[in-house]
Amino acid sequence: MSTRAGADDGAFWGDADDDVALHRYQTLVNTIDDGIYQLDTDGHFVAVNDVIVEATGYTRDELIGEHVSLVLTDADIDRIERGIASGIDASDEDDGIATFDITVRTAGGDEIPYELRVNLLVADGELRGTIGVARDRSEEQRRQETLTSAVESYDSITSILDKADIGVCVTDEDGEIAWADETIDRYFDLDPTALIGQRSRAVVADALKYRFAEPDSFAATVLSAYDDGRYVDRFECRVTGDGGNREERWLRYQSKPIESGEFAGGRVEFYYDITDQKQSEADLQENKEAFQSLVDAVEEYAIFRLDADGHVLTWNRGARNLKGYDHEEIIGEHFSTFYTEADRAANVPERNLEIALENGSVEDEGWRVRSDGKRFWANVTITPIRDDDGTLQGYLKVTRDMTDRWEREQELESELQRILGRISDAFYAVDDEFRFTHVNERAAELLQHSEEELLGEQLWEVFPDLRDLDEVWDAFHTALETQEPTSYELYYDTLDFRVEANLYPSETGISVYFRDVTERRERERELEQTERRFEAIFEDPNILVGLLEPDGTVLDINGTAMEYIDADLEDVIGEPMWETPWWDEGDQVQRDVREWTERAAAGEYVNFETDLTRPNGEWYTLSGVFRPVTNDEGDVVSIFVSDRDITERKKRERELEESEQRYRTLAEHFPNGVVTLFDHDLTYTLVAGQGFDKIPVDPADAEGEQFDDVWPTETSDALRPALQAALEGEERSVELEYAGREWVIYTVPITDTRGDVFAGVSMAYDITERKEYQRKLEETVDRLEESNKRLEQFAYAASHDLQEPLRMVSSYLQLIESRYADALDEDGEEFLQFAVDGADRMRDMIEGLLAYSRVETQGDPLEPVDLDSVLESVLADLRLQIEETDAELETDTLPRVEGDASQLRQVIQNLLSNALEYSGDSSPRISVDAERRGREWVISVSDEGIGIDPDDQDRVFEVFQRLHSREEYSGTGIGLALCQRIIERHGGEIWVDSDPGEGATFSFTLPATEDSTQ
């Protein structure tokens, strides 16, 4: 296969068969950026690269085997077929390549303009197909830029552009128009000669933009491109006609900076007439060919093939232009020829081949050498070529001259280093992986690491705790992701200073300017605090504030002070302080104010107090200070006057004096005790009372003294907490012995009308006799308790001892009844029955008495008891009696209380039994309920029975007291007394509310448990 029939040693792929060549083509087309395809002789797709697939929108499977008309118009196919026919007929010296401007139809229906270069595949004089290289015309700008930078004379540009009918304007680095072609005159009616030397910006703003239908849009696009130094491509705009020389037409505007040559730093601008395209989408081939003539002059890629050892096998035109070697002189040479001696000594060529084999390709940038020995900076891609079984066939090498870019980067780097060297702030830069790329001296000092320690290291590795600081982490990542500047300020513990940082992102990393603002922030905080304090004082509604010049001239007065006079602020500013309306009480007051001002101006703090009057004649008293304000050198720069209205305080002081006199009169006649008044320093202001007759202290000596100096240490230590508590607003009492007497001292705070404590009072009572009486009373109580204990023991012993003879009597009565019942007459049986009943009653009374005496001694410890459970147990025991009497019971939910469950069961059972028994003639109706009362519960048992006379309601709780005969109601008369004793043991009380015939309610109290809420 060859580029055309008859080709021999110039063939790109040598003598490889079709399959190998196809594989190599696939390697090539995946290496460069253009779309590449192969057609058979009938025009069907044989192979396409990824660029063709992406551009057309069809999948590879949808394209392979389809006719090229799937994506090309019939007109384009006809032109290509004519070109191919011409190529076949051409001589051997022709390169066999034809170029076409075509329109590609995508799967989505879009039409994209492309430049197509067609190469014929001829073998043995027979056409085997074609290979096409398609380039999107957006590449025209890049090619145009390269060509424009290489243009060295106006004549060559003019000769091409005049043919292309393109308006061209070139500006120099100062923005002045250096050249414009004649087409500019025809398009815009502007004389090209007159434009030379004018500033392009002014021409656009003052004249050119008004030739367009949308002048502001045109000017904004062009001028912003000037400002940003950017490319403008395919900006379409409409020129309006003026009815004369200027015709209406559509233009496409293209503009780019000139990077090299005579006009480096300037711009070149193109205006293409696209009127016909806009109107009918007709063929714009003439303009396309004209533009193509601009870009054909530059071949950017050197594309050639190496064998497996690195020797050159093929050589394209771009390689010849770039490296300077002709085909004949380079074929067979080792590709290391293009490398510098240093790279060859370091085995860079061989290492690049090894890396390409390992990774599938290698991309490298570095210096390369032309045939004339000159160096250029190259971007190189090397890709291995393998056959179908994976055997290495060689390499495809693509080289691009990047010298201009490298030189610009070096210039920018040098300029950057110069700029960074002039930065006084701490500065460092990181790349897009946050690795340090630059650190200046100040940054190294603050970061506490040298430049050598930081360069190449990742920020998060050097300072790992920064990962946990959201402000820092977010600032860096947000800047990199959004390409917008960010900042943060925080205290960084690791470096022990407050950092203020500003981050400026670029595509390659982030520049960070930062500084230690610890001292500045502290000064700012101090200043803010000072300002806030001054503002707080100045705006304090309780303080009159003025600011004066050192000579006494008023600078400012706060609103509180202005309320005291009948004048506006403007009336007093600029006036001498002593001549303002506050001091209109006469010459003496004004002289005093002037003196205070002069003393303050001399650096003295002057305290004052004076009586003044308001405009309505109301008197008030001011107390304050003239305070000098100095600068760092100690010079007085102003005078700060602050004073308070102490009228109310003065009034309270007078009232206090009157009150103290009343207190003194009362205290001096205070019987059997001592009264004192004391201030916040614990100094006695009043000492009196008849109790001083009993102690070795004279009231006159104590008054005015500190209390520690009046009393012995032991006494003062006992008194101090009580006195201090009074001054803090609390009432206290303390008992102590002094001078052979016993005393109780009460301390009470004394407050003003606002409730503020301004003093304390203590009242000491002589309780010697009372304490003696109390001790005697306690001894009597102890004796009574001991007596009661012995009585309980006696009652228990007596009742216990009585049970034995009673059991004997009961036993003999039972023997008589069993043996001699038949021998007794009716009276004898009656007498015997009386004796048995008497013995039973005696037993019940003894058992009741035993239970009564055991309430205190035999009871269980008090603990939480669920009364619902107790009631349930009682009702179970009384079930038979309840059923027999047909009783109706209504019970509430009962609470948990502190008590003895067994004794409380006795109480509830006794009360319910009584309610059942004393129900009268009707069926019993009984209710049990509970009510919370503070820290205790009130339990009530109510019935609708016979009731109790109010005169007898206390007697029912006495032992052996009965209100009814035994014939009416049975019982021992101990039940309710036992209930009362049990309730009293629980710290409660029991009572009854009743009227005869209206029923009765027995109530008792029990302590609630802490968790009881019912």
C-alpha positions, 0 to 999 in steps of 0.5 A: 500500500502507498500514498499513490500509485508508483510510490516506493521508498517514501511510503509511510508504512513501508512494505507492510501487508494490508492487515498490518497497515490497517493496525498501524493506521489505527495506532496513528489515528488514535494519536492525533486529534483529527478525524480519520477514515478509510473508504473502499473503492465504492465509497463505503466506510472500512474504518473510522477513528473515535473522532469521526464517531464522536463528530457524526453522532453515529456508532462505529457499527452504524458507520462501517459498511455504510456509504459515505453519503450517510454523512456527506451531501451529493454535491460534496461527494461529486467534488471529491470524486472529481478530485480523486479522478484528477489525482489518479491522472496526476503525475508521480511527482504529485503528492496525491493529496486533495483538499476539500471544504465539506459539510458533515451531516450528523445523526442529530441533523446538525451540519458541521463545516470540515476541511477534508484531505483525501489520500488515494490508496493505490497498489499495482496501479489500481485504486484500492480506496481512499483515506481521509483526514477531516479537521473541524474548521474550529481548528482554523483559528489555531492555525490562523494564529500560528500563521499570523505570528509568522507573517513578517511583511504586510505584502504577503498578508495583503496578497492573500487577503485581497483575494479572499475579500477579507477585511483585516486590521492589525494593531501594535502592542500599544493598541494603535492601528498599524495596518488595515486593508482596502476591504475595511474601506469597502465594508465600513466606509473608513479610510484605511490610511486615516486609521493608521496610528489611531488607537483601535479602542477609540475607533471602535467606540467612536466610529466603528460600532455605529456601523452595526445594527447592534452597536453596543453588543459589537463594542462590548465583545471587541473591547472585552477581548482587548481587556482580557487578551482573549480570542474571538471566533465566529462572532457574527454581526450585521453592518447597516447600509447608509444609502451611499458607499456603505452596503448592508451586509453580514460579517463574521468577526475573528480576532486574536493576539499576536504572540511573535514577530514584528507586532507581538503584543498586538492583535489581528482582526478579520472581517469575513463577509457571510452575507450569502451564507446568511441569505441562502447558505450557498457555497462559501468556497472562495472565502474558505479557500482564502482562509485555508491558504493562510493555515496551509503555510504551517504544518504543526505535527511531525509524524513518523514511524520508528522500527522496534529499535528506534530507527526512522522508517517514515518521514512526513512533510511536517517532520521535514519542516519541523526538524529540517531533515529531508526524507533521504537523509533521515530514513534509517537513522536512530531517533536519538539524533533529535535529542540533546547530548545530555539527554542521550548521555542520560539514555532518555530516548531509550527510557522513553521507548521503555515507558511507552512499552510499559504504559501503552504510550509516553508523553514527554516535553523537552529540548530537541535538536534540528538538523542545523543544530538549533534547539526547539522545545518539543511536545512528543508522544510515542506509541508502540505499534503491534500486529494482531498477535501482539508482536512489537512492530515499531513506534509512532512518534508525533512531535509538536514545536512548543518553543513559543509557549515555553518561552512565554512560560519562562518569561511569565515565571521570571516575572512571577519570581520578580513579583513574588520577591517584592511581596512583603506579606507571607506568600506561598503557592500550591499546585492543584494537588496542594503541593507547595511550589513556592514559599517566600522568606516571610511565609517560611518564617511564619510556617516555621519550615524552610522553603526546602522543607516545604517545596514538593510537600503536600499542605495537608501532610505538613499540617495534618490538623488543617484537615479538621479546620472546615474554614481552611479545607473549604476555602482551598477546595472552593477556590480550586473548584470555582476558580473564585478567590476565597479567604479565611481568618482564624487562630491556628493553635499549631503555629500559635498565631491568628492568621488572615489568608487570601486565596487566589486560584488559577487553573494550575493551583492556588496563590496564598497571601497570609499574615499574622494578625494577632497583634492587630486583632488584639489592638482592634479588640482593645479599641472596640472595647474602649469604643464600646465602653465609651459609647456605653457611658455616653449613652447611659441614661443614668450618667450625664456626659460631656466632652470638652477641649482642654480650654473648656470648649464643649465638643459634645454632650449626651442626651441624658445631660441635655434633658436637664436644661432648656436648650438644644445641643447646637446651643451649647457646642462651642461654648465654654463649659462654665457658661452653659445653662447647667451652671446658672446658679450664680457666679460662684458655681461658674467660677468653680466649674472654670477652676475644675476645668483648668485643673483637669486641663493640667492633668488632675482628676477633679471630683465635685458635688453641687446642687443645681436647679432644673428649668422648672425650679426643681432642685437636684444634686450632681456628683461627678468628675472632670477627667483629663484624656491624654495621648501617648506622650501624656499631653491632655487632648480633651476633658471627659466630664461624667456625673450622676444625679444623686438627688434620690441618694441624698434624699435617702440619706436624709430619710435614713438619718430620720429613720436612724433617729427613730430606730435609735429611740426605739432601740434605746427603749428595747426591753431585755435586749440589744439593737444595732444598725450596721453598714456594708463595712460591718460598722455599727451606726446605732447601738442601743437597748436595755440589754446593755445593763447585763453585758460589759459593753457601753453602747457609746463606745460600740457605736461607730466601731467595726463589730470585730473591735466590739466583741470577743473573737469567739462572739464575732466569729459566730455573729459574722455570717449572720450580719453578712447574710443580712447585707445580702438580703437574707434573714438569719438567727444565731444563738450564743452565750456571752457574759454568762447569759444566753442570747438569740440574735436575729439579723434582718436586711434594711432596704430602700424603696427600690428594694436595695439593701443599704444596711442591716439590723440585729436584735439580740434577746436575753433568753437565759430564763427561757432556756432554763424553763425550756430545759426544765420542760424537756426534763419533765417531758423526758420523765413523762415519756419514761412514765408512759413507757413504764405504763405501756409495759405495765399495761402489756404485762397486766393484760398478758398476765390476766389472760392466764386466769381468764383462760382458766375461767373460760375452760371451767365454764366450758367444762360445766356447760359440757358436763352439767348442762342437762342438770341445770334448770333454765335459770342455771343455763342463763347464768352460765351463758352470762358467765361465758359471755363475760369471759369472752368480752374480758378476752376481747378487752384484754386482746384490744388492750394488748394491741393498744399497748403494742402500737409503739413497741411492736410496730414495723418500720415505716416504709412506702405502702400501697393503700390500694393493696391494703384496702383490697386485703381488708375487703377480702376479709370483710367479704362475708359481712358485706354480702350479708348486709348487702352493703354498697361500697364506692372506693377511689384509687388510694395513694402510696404513703409512708407507714406500717402496712399491718397497722394501717390495715387495722385502721381501715378494717376497724373503720369499715367494720364500724361503717357496716355495723352502725348502718341503721336499718337500711343497707350500708352505703360506704365510700372510701376516698383520698385527697392530697393536702400539701405533703400528706394525704387525707383518707376518708371513710364515709357512711350513711348510718346512724351518725354520732352526736357532736358532743360525743365525737371526741369521746369515741377515741378514748379507751373503753368508751362506748356510746351504745349498750352491748344489747344494741351494738357489740364491741369493746370500746378500744377500736377507735382508740387503737386507730388514733394511737396508730395514726399518731404513731404515723405522725398524723391525726384522726377525726370524725365529722357527723350528725345524728342520723346523717351518717359519719365520715372518719378521716385521718392523715398520713405522710405522702411518699416522694413519688406519690402524685395522685 
